[in-house]
Amino acid sequence: MSELTEIVDSLENRISRLLHKYENLKQVHSSLETEMTTVKEENQRLAHKLEGSSLEVQNLKAANAMLGSTEFKTETKLKLNSLIREIDQCIVQLSE
């Protein structure tokens, strides 16, 4: 009977330790989820900022080319041609 009691005590002890580890892991998991959410939000914020900066760089390149710089002249001409085509398409749609 004493052997059975020892086995039961040992099992209770193991279960108690497992429950303790489980609770610790739940807390770690919760904190990691919170951190992940924060990092995702920061990532989105930085992605939007990068997108805005890229647009600003394109605009500055176009402005620089219009001021006489030959460095981005071809790129600016292509962009202007693209915009003209878009405007022409809009005019065609409006006239239909």
Secondary structure as the mmCIF struct_conf table of DSSP 4:
data_model
#
loop_
_struct_conf.conf_type_id
_struct_conf.id
_struct_conf.beg_label_comp_id
_struct_conf.beg_label_asym_id
_struct_conf.beg_label_seq_id
_struct_conf.end_label_comp_id
_struct_conf.end_label_asym_id
_struct_conf.end_label_seq_id
HELX_RH_AL_P HELX_RH_AL_P1 SER A 2 MET A 66
TURN_TY1_P TURN_TY1_P1 LEU A 67 GLY A 68
BEND BEND1 THR A 70 THR A 70
TURN_TY1_P TURN_TY1_P2 GLU A 71 PHE A 72
HELX_RH_AL_P HELX_RH_AL_P2 LYS A 73 SER A 95
#
